[in-house]
Amino acid sequence: MCDYCSWIDQILARIKFEAKPDEKKRRSYVDPVIVVHGGAGKVPRTKRKHILFEVKNAAIEAYSDLINGRSAVDAVEKGIVYMESKPFFNCAKGGSLDINDEIVTDAAIMTIRDAGCVGAVRDIEHPISLARKVLEKTEHVLIVENGAQKFALDNGISILPPGSLNISESLMSSFESLTCCMNEEQEGNEWRNDAKGEKKECDSDCFINRSQDGEAYPYCVLSTDLDWDDPITVQVSAVGVVAYDRKKRLASGTSTAGEPRKPVGSISSIGTVIGCGIYTDEHGCTSVSGNDTSIYCYAPARRIVKKLSEDIPINTAVNTVLQNFENETGESHIGAIALDAKGEPCVSFNCTHFPWAFCQKGYVYYGMAQNEKYWEKITILERPLDCMCISSDDED
């Protein structure tokens, strides 16, 4: 080959090499989805709308991050941090007390690549954030007790003064004053029945419901609507979040204070055992809440995602696992949220109450009891839904 031909070949090779990035297949971005649950269990009638309100807000907060281009892991952490900050859930602030009247927490977060869990941690404001540190900064999956406390300090997560998370007494008094104020306001209010042109007094049992199309309307509770088995306090298990971001990445997470009056040194399967409370792979992700012992024996989270790998529709997969769980364990105290690889959400539960919410295509859907589903348009998003600008990291 002559010098001229050699020179031409070098130029063509360089042009071809420099053009390779432009020839790469452009990444396709998708509409993100977030699903949140506040724990399986029983919720007193007087507290249901408050808890449902907070679950809905947790979903919207996390969804806003997804719309802004943040990752699925960011959204899972954001949703759980929100619930850990509220006294209505069995995680962190206001969580159930162990035998020593202390709040001892567990948390876990998982992607398709790895997982991070912490167990039996004390005085950590947001255990889910510590679990994420384990996920991202160590080669381990689970760190517990004193090791977790030291790991928190080493990674800039402060330890609160002892007892800071225990606000149960102040919570009860605030609930009583809140209920009292609401009743006083209602006694002085009236609402008009426009159909008959009459006024009807709004008594202390009147509260606001939302219709199926998102409109609010007053509904007065009849004696037949009352649940005579209504618990005095909130009785729920672990909270959880699953997310599907703009880059089709999946993540799941959970946080819990465990069973009430648990012994010292006890850790929950839901918050520390991968496959029990959470599971994520390329086929989907899920977060499960309910009876800790039965969930430990059955590992429903792993079973749900395994069924998704068999190309079973997500609703069928989740419902089948929960029904088999009840048949094999005799325990109906369980609920699950899930997303498949295409971002299709599912919420299913066999327990009495399971406060949930999910955001999809600019709407938030939510409920708590069986056959209960409300929705509203989200109007506070900072970006339009079709804005595909990505502000999160560039990892695949």
MIKE-936476 format. One record per residue (C-alpha): residue number from 1; x, y, z. Coordinates in nm, 2 decimals, m for minus. Layout:
<sites>
<num NUM x X y Y z Z>
...
</sites>
This chain:
<sites>
<num 1 x 0.00 y 0.00 z 0.00>
<num 2 x 0.14 y 0.34 z m0.10>
<num 3 x 0.18 y 0.62 z 0.15>
<num 4 x m0.12 y 0.81 z 0.01>
<num 5 x m0.36 y 0.50 z 0.05>
<num 6 x m0.22 y 0.44 z 0.40>
<num 7 x m0.29 y 0.80 z 0.49>
<num 8 x m0.65 y 0.78 z 0.36>
<num 9 x m0.71 y 0.46 z 0.56>
<num 10 x m0.59 y 0.63 z 0.88>
<num 11 x m0.82 y 0.92 z 0.82>
<num 12 x m1.12 y 0.69 z 0.75>
<num 13 x m1.04 y 0.48 z 1.06>
<num 14 x m1.03 y 0.79 z 1.28>
<num 15 x m1.36 y 0.92 z 1.14>
<num 16 x m1.52 y 0.59 z 1.20>
<num 17 x m1.39 y 0.58 z 1.56>
<num 18 x m1.50 y 0.93 z 1.64>
<num 19 x m1.85 y 0.87 z 1.49>
<num 20 x m1.91 y 0.56 z 1.71>
<num 21 x m2.07 y 0.76 z 2.00>
<num 22 x m2.32 y 0.91 z 1.76>
<num 23 x m2.41 y 0.56 z 1.62>
<num 24 x m2.50 y 0.43 z 1.97>
<num 25 x m2.86 y 0.36 z 2.02>
<num 26 x m3.02 y 0.65 z 2.19>
<num 27 x m3.16 y 0.57 z 2.54>
<num 28 x m3.53 y 0.56 z 2.56>
<num 29 x m3.68 y 0.73 z 2.86>
<num 30 x m4.01 y 0.63 z 3.01>
<num 31 x m4.28 y 0.76 z 3.25>
<num 32 x m4.18 y 0.69 z 3.61>
<num 33 x m4.40 y 0.51 z 3.86>
<num 34 x m4.39 y 0.50 z 4.25>
<num 35 x m4.59 y 0.28 z 4.48>
<num 36 x m4.60 y 0.34 z 4.86>
<num 37 x m4.75 y 0.15 z 5.15>
<num 38 x m4.79 y 0.24 z 5.52>
<num 39 x m4.80 y m0.11 z 5.66>
<num 40 x m5.04 y m0.41 z 5.69>
<num 41 x m5.26 y m0.41 z 5.99>
<num 42 x m5.55 y m0.23 z 6.16>
<num 43 x m5.61 y 0.14 z 6.18>
<num 44 x m5.87 y 0.31 z 6.41>
<num 45 x m6.14 y 0.49 z 6.22>
<num 46 x m6.04 y 0.82 z 6.37>
<num 47 x m5.69 y 0.80 z 6.23>
<num 48 x m5.75 y 0.65 z 5.89>
<num 49 x m5.78 y 0.97 z 5.69>
<num 50 x m5.47 y 1.11 z 5.86>
<num 51 x m5.26 y 0.81 z 5.77>
<num 52 x m5.40 y 0.79 z 5.42>
<num 53 x m5.32 y 1.16 z 5.37>
<num 54 x m4.95 y 1.10 z 5.47>
<num 55 x m4.91 y 0.79 z 5.25>
<num 56 x m5.05 y 0.99 z 4.96>
<num 57 x m4.80 y 1.27 z 5.03>
<num 58 x m4.51 y 1.03 z 5.06>
<num 59 x m4.59 y 0.90 z 4.71>
<num 60 x m4.62 y 1.25 z 4.56>
<num 61 x m4.29 y 1.36 z 4.72>
<num 62 x m4.11 y 1.06 z 4.58>
<num 63 x m4.29 y 1.09 z 4.24>
<num 64 x m4.17 y 1.45 z 4.21>
<num 65 x m3.81 y 1.33 z 4.24>
<num 66 x m3.87 y 1.08 z 3.96>
<num 67 x m4.03 y 1.34 z 3.73>
<num 68 x m3.72 y 1.56 z 3.80>
<num 69 x m3.50 y 1.28 z 3.67>
<num 70 x m3.38 y 1.13 z 4.00>
<num 71 x m3.31 y 0.75 z 4.03>
<num 72 x m3.54 y 0.48 z 4.16>
<num 73 x m3.31 y 0.44 z 4.47>
<num 74 x m3.35 y 0.82 z 4.54>
<num 75 x m3.73 y 0.79 z 4.52>
<num 76 x m3.74 y 0.48 z 4.75>
<num 77 x m3.53 y 0.66 z 5.01>
<num 78 x m3.74 y 0.98 z 4.97>
<num 79 x m4.07 y 0.80 z 5.02>
<num 80 x m3.96 y 0.61 z 5.32>
<num 81 x m3.78 y 0.90 z 5.48>
<num 82 x m4.11 y 1.09 z 5.46>
<num 83 x m4.29 y 0.81 z 5.65>
<num 84 x m4.01 y 0.77 z 5.90>
<num 85 x m4.06 y 1.14 z 5.99>
<num 86 x m4.43 y 1.09 z 6.07>
<num 87 x m4.56 y 0.95 z 6.40>
<num 88 x m4.83 y 0.74 z 6.23>
<num 89 x m4.62 y 0.45 z 6.10>
<num 90 x m4.43 y 0.17 z 6.26>
<num 91 x m4.08 y 0.29 z 6.17>
<num 92 x m3.84 y 0.54 z 6.33>
<num 93 x m4.03 y 0.83 z 6.49>
<num 94 x m4.33 y 0.69 z 6.68>
<num 95 x m4.25 y 0.32 z 6.60>
<num 96 x m4.34 y 0.03 z 6.83>
<num 97 x m4.15 y m0.01 z 7.16>
<num 98 x m3.94 y m0.32 z 7.25>
<num 99 x m3.94 y m0.48 z 7.59>
<num 100 x m3.72 y m0.20 z 7.73>
<num 101 x m3.95 y 0.07 z 7.59>
<num 102 x m3.70 y 0.16 z 7.33>
<num 103 x m3.76 y 0.21 z 6.95>
<num 104 x m3.51 y m0.02 z 6.77>
<num 105 x m3.54 y m0.02 z 6.40>
<num 106 x m3.45 y m0.22 z 6.09>
<num 107 x m3.44 y m0.11 z 5.72>
<num 108 x m3.35 y m0.24 z 5.38>
<num 109 x m3.31 y m0.12 z 5.02>
<num 110 x m3.24 y m0.32 z 4.71>
<num 111 x m3.16 y m0.27 z 4.34>
<num 112 x m3.12 y m0.53 z 4.07>
<num 113 x m2.75 y m0.53 z 4.15>
<num 114 x m2.72 y m0.52 z 4.53>
<num 115 x m2.89 y m0.47 z 4.86>
<num 116 x m2.82 y m0.30 z 5.19>
<num 117 x m2.98 y m0.36 z 5.53>
<num 118 x m2.94 y m0.24 z 5.89>
<num 119 x m3.08 y m0.41 z 6.20>
<num 120 x m3.14 y m0.33 z 6.56>
<num 121 x m3.02 y 0.04 z 6.53>
<num 122 x m3.11 y 0.29 z 6.79>
<num 123 x m3.16 y 0.67 z 6.78>
<num 124 x m3.12 y 0.69 z 6.40>
<num 125 x m3.36 y 0.94 z 6.25>
<num 126 x m3.37 y 0.77 z 5.91>
<num 127 x m3.26 y 0.40 z 5.91>
<num 128 x m3.34 y 0.37 z 5.54>
<num 129 x m3.06 y 0.63 z 5.47>
<num 130 x m2.82 y 0.42 z 5.67>
<num 131 x m2.93 y 0.11 z 5.48>
<num 132 x m2.85 y 0.29 z 5.15>
<num 133 x m2.50 y 0.37 z 5.28>
<num 134 x m2.45 y m0.01 z 5.33>
<num 135 x m2.58 y m0.06 z 4.98>
<num 136 x m2.34 y 0.19 z 4.82>
<num 137 x m2.03 y 0.20 z 5.04>
<num 138 x m1.97 y m0.16 z 5.15>
<num 139 x m1.95 y m0.51 z 5.01>
<num 140 x m2.18 y m0.63 z 5.28>
<num 141 x m2.56 y m0.67 z 5.29>
<num 142 x m2.64 y m0.65 z 5.66>
<num 143 x m2.49 y m0.46 z 5.95>
<num 144 x m2.65 y m0.46 z 6.29>
<num 145 x m2.64 y m0.32 z 6.64>
<num 146 x m2.31 y m0.15 z 6.76>
<num 147 x m2.15 y m0.21 z 6.42>
<num 148 x m2.44 y m0.02 z 6.25>
<num 149 x m2.41 y 0.26 z 6.50>
<num 150 x m2.04 y 0.30 z 6.43>
<num 151 x m2.10 y 0.27 z 6.06>
<num 152 x m2.35 y 0.56 z 6.08>
<num 153 x m2.10 y 0.79 z 6.26>
<num 154 x m1.83 y 0.69 z 6.01>
<num 155 x m2.05 y 0.80 z 5.73>
<num 156 x m2.18 y 1.13 z 5.86>
<num 157 x m2.52 y 1.01 z 6.00>
<num 158 x m2.57 y 1.15 z 6.34>
<num 159 x m2.70 y 0.96 z 6.65>
<num 160 x m2.99 y 1.13 z 6.82>
<num 161 x m3.02 y 1.17 z 7.20>
<num 162 x m3.17 y 0.85 z 7.36>
<num 163 x m3.55 y 0.85 z 7.34>
<num 164 x m3.58 y 1.11 z 7.07>
<num 165 x m3.78 y 0.88 z 6.85>
<num 166 x m4.03 y 0.79 z 7.13>
<num 167 x m4.31 y 1.03 z 7.09>
<num 168 x m4.60 y 0.80 z 7.16>
<num 169 x m4.73 y 0.99 z 7.47>
<num 170 x m4.72 y 1.33 z 7.30>
<num 171 x m4.88 y 1.17 z 6.99>
<num 172 x m5.18 y 1.05 z 7.19>
<num 173 x m5.24 y 1.39 z 7.34>
<num 174 x m5.20 y 1.56 z 7.00>
<num 175 x m5.45 y 1.32 z 6.85>
<num 176 x m5.70 y 1.39 z 7.13>
<num 177 x m5.67 y 1.76 z 7.08>
<num 178 x m5.69 y 1.73 z 6.71>
<num 179 x m6.00 y 1.52 z 6.72>
<num 180 x m6.16 y 1.76 z 6.98>
<num 181 x m6.09 y 2.06 z 6.76>
<num 182 x m6.23 y 1.89 z 6.45>
<num 183 x m6.55 y 1.80 z 6.64>
<num 184 x m6.59 y 2.15 z 6.77>
<num 185 x m6.55 y 2.29 z 6.42>
<num 186 x m6.80 y 2.04 z 6.28>
<num 187 x m7.06 y 2.12 z 6.55>
<num 188 x m7.06 y 2.48 z 6.43>
<num 189 x m7.07 y 2.40 z 6.06>
<num 190 x m7.35 y 2.32 z 5.83>
<num 191 x m7.36 y 2.20 z 5.47>
<num 192 x m7.64 y 2.25 z 5.22>
<num 193 x m7.82 y 1.97 z 5.05>
<num 194 x m7.85 y 2.14 z 4.71>
<num 195 x m8.10 y 1.88 z 4.57>
<num 196 x m8.36 y 1.98 z 4.83>
<num 197 x m8.25 y 2.33 z 4.91>
<num 198 x m8.23 y 2.24 z 5.28>
<num 199 x m7.96 y 2.26 z 5.53>
<num 200 x m7.83 y 1.96 z 5.72>
<num 201 x m7.63 y 1.98 z 6.04>
<num 202 x m7.29 y 1.82 z 6.02>
<num 203 x m7.24 y 1.62 z 6.34>
<num 204 x m6.92 y 1.49 z 6.50>
<num 205 x m6.93 y 1.17 z 6.29>
<num 206 x m6.92 y 1.36 z 5.96>
<num 207 x m6.59 y 1.35 z 5.76>
<num 208 x m6.49 y 1.41 z 5.40>
<num 209 x m6.47 y 1.12 z 5.16>
<num 210 x m6.35 y 1.14 z 4.80>
<num 211 x m6.56 y 1.00 z 4.51>
<num 212 x m6.42 y 0.77 z 4.24>
<num 213 x m6.36 y 1.07 z 4.01>
<num 214 x m6.16 y 1.26 z 4.27>
<num 215 x m6.43 y 1.49 z 4.39>
<num 216 x m6.47 y 1.55 z 4.77>
<num 217 x m6.81 y 1.51 z 4.93>
<num 218 x m6.94 y 1.49 z 5.29>
<num 219 x m7.05 y 1.15 z 5.42>
<num 220 x m7.21 y 1.09 z 5.76>
<num 221 x m7.13 y 0.76 z 5.92>
<num 222 x m7.42 y 0.55 z 6.02>
<num 223 x m7.42 y 0.31 z 6.31>
<num 224 x m7.40 y 0.02 z 6.06>
<num 225 x m7.07 y 0.17 z 5.92>
<num 226 x m6.89 y 0.15 z 6.26>
<num 227 x m6.64 y m0.13 z 6.31>
<num 228 x m6.70 y m0.26 z 6.66>
<num 229 x m6.37 y m0.44 z 6.64>
<num 230 x m6.20 y m0.10 z 6.59>
<num 231 x m5.85 y m0.10 z 6.75>
<num 232 x m5.77 y 0.18 z 7.00>
<num 233 x m5.42 y 0.24 z 6.85>
<num 234 x m5.27 y 0.21 z 6.51>
<num 235 x m5.15 y m0.16 z 6.46>
<num 236 x m4.94 y m0.18 z 6.15>
<num 237 x m4.63 y m0.35 z 6.03>
<num 238 x m4.34 y m0.23 z 5.81>
<num 239 x m4.37 y 0.05 z 5.56>
<num 240 x m4.23 y 0.01 z 5.20>
<num 241 x m4.18 y 0.17 z 4.86>
<num 242 x m4.11 y 0.04 z 4.51>
<num 243 x m4.00 y 0.27 z 4.22>
<num 244 x m3.95 y 0.26 z 3.84>
<num 245 x m3.75 y 0.56 z 3.71>
<num 246 x m3.70 y 0.74 z 3.38>
<num 247 x m3.42 y 0.50 z 3.28>
<num 248 x m3.63 y 0.19 z 3.36>
<num 249 x m3.44 y 0.12 z 3.68>
<num 250 x m3.61 y m0.06 z 3.96>
<num 251 x m3.57 y m0.04 z 4.34>
<num 252 x m3.75 y m0.15 z 4.66>
<num 253 x m3.72 y m0.06 z 5.02>
<num 254 x m3.87 y m0.11 z 5.37>
<num 255 x m3.84 y 0.03 z 5.72>
<num 256 x m3.98 y m0.10 z 6.05>
<num 257 x m3.96 y m0.09 z 6.43>
<num 258 x m4.06 y m0.45 z 6.44>
<num 259 x m4.31 y m0.63 z 6.66>
<num 260 x m4.43 y m0.45 z 6.98>
<num 261 x m4.25 y m0.57 z 7.30>
<num 262 x m3.99 y m0.76 z 7.10>
<num 263 x m3.69 y m0.89 z 7.30>
<num 264 x m3.35 y m0.71 z 7.31>
<num 265 x m3.14 y m0.81 z 7.01>
<num 266 x m3.44 y m0.91 z 6.79>
<num 267 x m3.44 y m0.81 z 6.43>
<num 268 x m3.72 y m0.84 z 6.18>
<num 269 x m3.72 y m1.06 z 5.87>
<num 270 x m3.91 y m0.79 z 5.68>
<num 271 x m3.63 y m0.53 z 5.74>
<num 272 x m3.32 y m0.75 z 5.72>
<num 273 x m3.38 y m1.06 z 5.51>
<num 274 x m3.37 y m1.02 z 5.14>
<num 275 x m3.66 y m1.21 z 4.98>
<num 276 x m3.89 y m1.17 z 5.28>
<num 277 x m3.97 y m0.80 z 5.30>
<num 278 x m3.82 y m0.68 z 4.97>
<num 279 x m3.68 y m0.82 z 4.65>
<num 280 x m3.57 y m0.67 z 4.32>
<num 281 x m3.43 y m0.81 z 3.99>
<num 282 x m3.46 y m0.73 z 3.62>
<num 283 x m3.81 y m0.87 z 3.62>
<num 284 x m3.97 y m0.65 z 3.89>
<num 285 x m3.96 y m0.54 z 4.25>
<num 286 x m4.18 y m0.57 z 4.55>
<num 287 x m4.22 y m0.47 z 4.92>
<num 288 x m4.42 y m0.68 z 5.16>
<num 289 x m4.56 y m0.61 z 5.51>
<num 290 x m4.74 y m0.82 z 5.76>
<num 291 x m4.68 y m1.10 z 6.02>
<num 292 x m4.30 y m1.11 z 6.06>
<num 293 x m4.27 y m1.48 z 6.16>
<num 294 x m4.49 y m1.61 z 5.88>
<num 295 x m4.31 y m1.39 z 5.62>
<num 296 x m3.98 y m1.52 z 5.75>
<num 297 x m4.08 y m1.88 z 5.68>
<num 298 x m4.25 y m1.82 z 5.34>
<num 299 x m4.03 y m1.54 z 5.18>
<num 300 x m4.32 y m1.40 z 4.97>
<num 301 x m4.11 y m1.11 z 4.82>
<num 302 x m3.88 y m1.35 z 4.64>
<num 303 x m4.18 y m1.57 z 4.52>
<num 304 x m4.36 y m1.27 z 4.38>
<num 305 x m4.07 y m1.16 z 4.16>
<num 306 x m3.99 y m1.52 z 4.06>
<num 307 x m4.35 y m1.54 z 3.92>
<num 308 x m4.29 y m1.21 z 3.73>
<num 309 x m3.99 y m1.39 z 3.56>
<num 310 x m4.24 y m1.64 z 3.43>
<num 311 x m4.42 y m1.38 z 3.23>
<num 312 x m4.72 y m1.40 z 3.46>
<num 313 x m4.93 y m1.07 z 3.47>
<num 314 x m4.83 y m0.87 z 3.78>
<num 315 x m5.18 y m0.88 z 3.94>
<num 316 x m5.20 y m1.26 z 3.90>
<num 317 x m4.84 y m1.31 z 4.03>
<num 318 x m4.90 y m1.10 z 4.35>
<num 319 x m5.25 y m1.23 z 4.42>
<num 320 x m5.14 y m1.59 z 4.37>
<num 321 x m4.85 y m1.56 z 4.61>
<num 322 x m5.06 y m1.39 z 4.88>
<num 323 x m5.33 y m1.65 z 4.85>
<num 324 x m5.08 y m1.94 z 4.87>
<num 325 x m4.92 y m1.76 z 5.17>
<num 326 x m5.25 y m1.77 z 5.35>
<num 327 x m5.33 y m2.13 z 5.25>
<num 328 x m4.99 y m2.26 z 5.37>
<num 329 x m4.94 y m2.05 z 5.68>
<num 330 x m5.30 y m1.99 z 5.79>
<num 331 x m5.21 y m1.62 z 5.82>
<num 332 x m5.40 y m1.35 z 5.64>
<num 333 x m5.21 y m1.05 z 5.79>
<num 334 x m5.01 y m0.96 z 5.48>
<num 335 x m5.00 y m0.69 z 5.20>
<num 336 x m4.77 y m0.63 z 4.91>
<num 337 x m4.69 y m0.36 z 4.65>
<num 338 x m4.50 y m0.45 z 4.33>
<num 339 x m4.38 y m0.32 z 3.99>
<num 340 x m4.29 y m0.53 z 3.69>
<num 341 x m4.02 y m0.46 z 3.44>
<num 342 x m4.25 y m0.23 z 3.24>
<num 343 x m4.35 y m0.02 z 3.54>
<num 344 x m4.69 y m0.17 z 3.58>
<num 345 x m4.80 y m0.13 z 3.95>
<num 346 x m4.99 y m0.37 z 4.17>
<num 347 x m5.13 y m0.34 z 4.52>
<num 348 x m5.28 y m0.64 z 4.70>
<num 349 x m5.35 y m0.73 z 5.06>
<num 350 x m5.55 y m0.98 z 5.27>
<num 351 x m5.53 y m0.78 z 5.60>
<num 352 x m5.80 y m0.54 z 5.73>
<num 353 x m5.61 y m0.22 z 5.64>
<num 354 x m5.32 y m0.15 z 5.41>
<num 355 x m5.28 y 0.22 z 5.34>
<num 356 x m5.13 y 0.26 z 4.99>
<num 357 x m5.08 y 0.51 z 4.72>
<num 358 x m4.92 y 0.51 z 4.37>
<num 359 x m4.84 y 0.78 z 4.12>
<num 360 x m4.85 y 0.73 z 3.75>
<num 361 x m4.88 y 0.97 z 3.45>
<num 362 x m4.96 y 1.27 z 3.66>
<num 363 x m5.22 y 1.11 z 3.89>
<num 364 x m5.21 y 0.98 z 4.24>
<num 365 x m5.42 y 0.67 z 4.33>
<num 366 x m5.48 y 0.57 z 4.69>
<num 367 x m5.68 y 0.37 z 4.94>
<num 368 x m5.67 y 0.17 z 5.26>
<num 369 x m5.96 y m0.09 z 5.28>
<num 370 x m6.06 y m0.36 z 5.04>
<num 371 x m6.23 y m0.23 z 4.72>
<num 372 x m6.13 y 0.13 z 4.81>
<num 373 x m5.96 y 0.33 z 4.54>
<num 374 x m5.96 y 0.71 z 4.50>
<num 375 x m5.76 y 0.93 z 4.26>
<num 376 x m5.66 y 1.29 z 4.21>
<num 377 x m5.46 y 1.48 z 3.95>
<num 378 x m5.12 y 1.60 z 4.08>
<num 379 x m5.09 y 1.97 z 4.03>
<num 380 x m4.76 y 2.05 z 4.22>
<num 381 x m4.50 y 1.90 z 3.99>
<num 382 x m4.21 y 2.12 z 3.91>
<num 383 x m4.16 y 1.98 z 3.56>
<num 384 x m4.41 y 1.88 z 3.29>
<num 385 x m4.46 y 1.50 z 3.26>
<num 386 x m4.31 y 1.49 z 2.91>
<num 387 x m3.99 y 1.66 z 3.01>
<num 388 x m3.72 y 1.39 z 2.98>
<num 389 x m3.42 y 1.59 z 3.10>
<num 390 x m3.22 y 1.37 z 3.34>
<num 391 x m3.06 y 1.51 z 3.64>
<num 392 x m2.96 y 1.19 z 3.81>
<num 393 x m2.64 y 1.00 z 3.76>
<num 394 x m2.57 y 0.82 z 3.43>
<num 395 x m2.54 y 0.47 z 3.56>
<num 396 x m2.73 y 0.20 z 3.37>
</sites>
